[in-house]
Amino acid sequence: MTNQNSKMPDRQRIHDAEQIYQRLVRIALQETLKPNPQLKNPALDLNVRVWRQAVLCRVKELGGAVLDLHRQGRHVTAAILARSLLETVALYYHIFIVLKEAIDTGNTRQAVDKLWQAGMGLHGGRKEGDKEGGTLKQYDAIEVKEFAKEFCALAGPARWSYDQLSEIVHPNCMGCVFAYAQPDRQNLSYRFGKDFRHIEINYDYVLEFALGFLELHYAEMDKLINEFMKLMQE
């Protein structure tokens, strides 16, 4: 686990994240996904499979970008993208838990709503999902920040690092002034051109943690989807 008091970034974590990323890149993607007419709810099955593969595409892009920015020494931008990466995987984790609970309890109603929310939910505008009584049911977007906290509970330093990355995202003191300048309070001066080690030790852990979780559970999620759709047939 990341030492929160460490002054140096964990090079091993960046190296491990690079290795995980390279394995994720090699996961094959289906160019075209179509509904399975043999299922009771082919639209729901298609929705969750499209969403799952799209998450992989997003994680690949964000993970690759963070690693590229890290190599370039562009740590503020890398930190912002690392937070986005963790939130993406946090929602994936939430749906993972939702499917497991539905399979364990046999209660699919809430899981169906969550799956539509994850795949089709929007903030504002027209929202479409399952037909209910001949009309299209609307789905609000899921509040991802709450699931990020839930996800971070899996590992101690993740929450601390995520909170720090959230501060860097905002153009306030932490994300703007302290990201680029070192204050000298005694002399009332600021020196620009400081190193970015304090930022790097926040996103190196999040990067490895998020990429590692997705890699570990991507195949298992596919099995859960299959089990859930079988449950829907009953």
Legacy VTK file of the C-alpha trace (Angstrom):
# vtk DataFile Version 3.0
C-alpha trace
ASCII
DATASET POLYDATA
POINTS 234 float
0.000 0.000 0.000
1.045 3.550 -0.687
2.757 5.281 2.205
0.736 8.468 2.623
3.696 10.241 4.196
6.153 9.243 1.497
7.959 12.025 -0.349
8.822 9.816 -3.298
6.431 8.290 -5.831
6.200 4.519 -5.944
7.943 3.638 -9.222
6.934 0.014 -8.799
3.254 0.947 -8.864
3.670 2.786 -12.142
5.566 -0.199 -13.541
2.850 -2.611 -12.377
0.141 -0.372 -13.857
1.997 -0.382 -17.173
2.050 -4.185 -17.182
-1.671 -4.410 -16.364
-2.463 -1.834 -19.046
-0.580 -3.821 -21.682
-2.612 -6.924 -20.794
-5.867 -4.967 -20.966
-4.950 -3.652 -24.405
-4.700 -7.218 -25.657
-8.279 -8.102 -24.626
-10.218 -8.604 -27.847
-13.193 -6.365 -28.597
-16.254 -7.325 -30.606
-16.681 -4.932 -33.512
-20.457 -5.431 -33.614
-22.772 -6.411 -30.764
-26.314 -7.548 -31.525
-29.242 -8.690 -29.343
-29.799 -12.379 -28.703
-33.435 -13.052 -29.710
-33.499 -16.274 -27.680
-33.398 -14.354 -24.402
-36.437 -13.099 -22.519
-35.000 -9.585 -22.445
-32.562 -9.273 -25.365
-32.461 -5.462 -25.093
-31.270 -5.591 -21.466
-28.633 -8.203 -22.300
-27.369 -6.088 -25.199
-27.336 -2.962 -23.020
-25.171 -4.493 -20.291
-22.760 -6.143 -22.749
-22.308 -2.950 -24.730
-21.756 -1.010 -21.493
-19.227 -3.578 -20.230
-17.170 -3.420 -23.422
-17.422 0.382 -23.556
-16.041 0.549 -19.998
-13.047 -1.476 -21.168
-12.528 0.942 -24.084
-12.690 3.923 -21.725
-10.341 2.354 -19.185
-7.836 1.523 -21.926
-7.911 5.087 -23.221
-7.695 6.735 -19.804
-5.053 4.315 -18.514
-2.896 4.782 -21.593
-3.251 8.548 -21.378
-2.249 8.647 -17.693
0.860 6.586 -18.409
1.794 8.784 -21.389
1.322 11.953 -19.360
3.354 10.457 -16.517
6.263 9.837 -18.878
6.005 13.441 -20.088
6.001 14.791 -16.540
2.494 16.256 -16.987
1.308 15.174 -13.572
-1.625 17.512 -12.991
-3.384 16.298 -16.137
-2.461 12.706 -15.316
-3.995 13.093 -11.855
-7.260 14.442 -13.288
-7.546 11.518 -15.711
-6.630 9.024 -12.983
-9.615 10.209 -10.945
-11.861 9.722 -13.987
-10.412 6.245 -14.433
-11.170 5.300 -10.831
-14.757 6.580 -11.101
-15.260 4.509 -14.246
-14.091 1.344 -12.520
-16.083 2.284 -9.399
-19.311 2.176 -11.393
-18.189 -1.134 -12.883
-17.647 -2.434 -9.343
-21.100 -1.245 -8.303
-22.781 -3.129 -11.150
-20.626 -6.153 -10.347
-22.016 -6.169 -6.787
-25.565 -5.532 -8.016
-25.414 -8.603 -10.271
-23.941 -10.798 -7.542
-26.646 -9.796 -5.075
-29.397 -10.387 -7.636
-28.070 -13.865 -8.379
-27.722 -14.688 -4.690
-31.209 -13.467 -3.740
-33.122 -14.131 -6.951
-34.456 -10.544 -6.818
-33.858 -9.024 -10.252
-36.053 -5.920 -10.194
-33.565 -3.482 -8.696
-30.723 -4.975 -10.720
-32.614 -4.391 -13.972
-33.083 -0.711 -13.095
-29.411 -0.341 -12.172
-28.290 -1.933 -15.423
-30.414 0.466 -17.448
-29.178 3.381 -15.369
-25.541 2.427 -15.944
-25.956 1.939 -19.675
-28.635 4.453 -20.658
-29.123 6.898 -17.780
-28.719 10.597 -18.471
-28.792 13.868 -16.566
-31.513 15.809 -18.376
-32.764 15.229 -21.901
-34.695 12.215 -23.106
-33.940 8.966 -21.331
-34.966 5.658 -22.848
-34.960 2.127 -21.572
-37.348 -0.771 -21.248
-40.874 -0.348 -22.554
-43.359 -0.250 -19.725
-47.059 -0.279 -20.602
-46.292 0.658 -24.203
-44.266 3.724 -23.257
-40.538 4.106 -22.836
-39.397 4.131 -19.234
-36.949 6.875 -18.279
-33.744 6.335 -16.336
-31.757 8.918 -14.425
-27.990 8.718 -14.420
-26.247 7.026 -11.527
-24.394 9.232 -9.037
-20.886 7.929 -9.570
-19.164 9.751 -6.687
-20.988 7.659 -4.098
-19.818 4.487 -5.786
-16.267 5.821 -5.900
-16.320 6.005 -2.090
-17.769 2.496 -1.915
-15.088 1.225 -4.282
-12.286 2.937 -2.376
-13.356 1.079 0.766
-11.753 -2.018 -0.772
-8.299 -0.613 -0.068
-7.219 1.861 2.595
-5.023 4.309 0.664
-7.446 4.468 -2.284
-9.890 6.805 -0.539
-7.143 9.139 0.640
-5.630 9.246 -2.851
-9.026 9.724 -4.507
-9.825 12.666 -2.231
-6.498 14.266 -3.097
-7.099 13.748 -6.820
-10.539 15.324 -6.449
-8.902 18.418 -4.989
-6.455 18.584 -7.898
-9.375 18.467 -10.352
-10.755 21.727 -8.965
-9.010 24.997 -9.919
-8.709 26.096 -6.316
-5.725 26.193 -3.964
-4.764 22.520 -4.227
-5.530 22.105 -7.914
-4.141 25.394 -9.119
-1.770 27.231 -6.779
-0.200 24.330 -4.895
-0.086 22.201 -8.048
2.293 24.635 -9.722
3.892 26.748 -7.018
5.691 26.212 -3.730
4.704 28.770 -1.074
7.275 30.293 1.262
5.047 31.584 4.035
7.876 33.096 6.053
8.930 35.372 3.194
5.439 35.699 1.683
6.608 34.444 -1.704
5.817 31.668 -4.180
8.267 29.733 -6.323
7.016 28.244 -9.571
8.702 25.288 -11.196
8.440 22.931 -8.200
8.499 19.170 -8.581
5.268 17.194 -8.772
6.085 14.286 -6.490
3.222 15.148 -4.130
0.771 14.712 -7.030
2.411 11.613 -8.421
2.151 9.648 -5.166
-1.615 10.166 -5.312
-2.306 8.894 -8.798
0.188 6.029 -8.948
-1.828 4.059 -6.396
-5.210 4.885 -7.967
-3.914 3.922 -11.408
-2.693 0.491 -10.356
-5.683 -0.125 -8.088
-8.315 0.675 -10.730
-6.610 -1.080 -13.634
-5.929 -4.129 -11.473
-9.537 -4.437 -10.354
-10.896 -4.288 -13.887
-8.410 -6.875 -15.129
-9.181 -9.194 -12.232
-12.962 -9.042 -12.649
-13.547 -8.506 -16.374
-13.956 -12.209 -17.177
-15.936 -12.822 -14.005
-18.338 -10.038 -14.935
-19.088 -11.865 -18.182
-20.011 -14.976 -16.175
-22.237 -12.915 -13.892
-24.070 -11.449 -16.862
-24.718 -14.940 -18.231
-26.001 -16.163 -14.856
-28.174 -13.083 -14.442
-29.766 -13.458 -17.882
-30.495 -17.128 -17.123
-32.182 -15.999 -13.915
-34.269 -13.574 -15.970
-35.504 -16.500 -18.082
-37.036 -18.259 -15.075
LINES 1 235
234 0 1 2 3 4 5 6 7 8 9 10 11 12 13 14 15 16 17 18 19 20 21 22 23 24 25 26 27 28 29 30 31 32 33 34 35 36 37 38 39 40 41 42 43 44 45 46 47 48 49 50 51 52 53 54 55 56 57 58 59 60 61 62 63 64 65 66 67 68 69 70 71 72 73 74 75 76 77 78 79 80 81 82 83 84 85 86 87 88 89 90 91 92 93 94 95 96 97 98 99 100 101 102 103 104 105 106 107 108 109 110 111 112 113 114 115 116 117 118 119 120 121 122 123 124 125 126 127 128 129 130 131 132 133 134 135 136 137 138 139 140 141 142 143 144 145 146 147 148 149 150 151 152 153 154 155 156 157 158 159 160 161 162 163 164 165 166 167 168 169 170 171 172 173 174 175 176 177 178 179 180 181 182 183 184 185 186 187 188 189 190 191 192 193 194 195 196 197 198 199 200 201 202 203 204 205 206 207 208 209 210 211 212 213 214 215 216 217 218 219 220 221 222 223 224 225 226 227 228 229 230 231 232 233
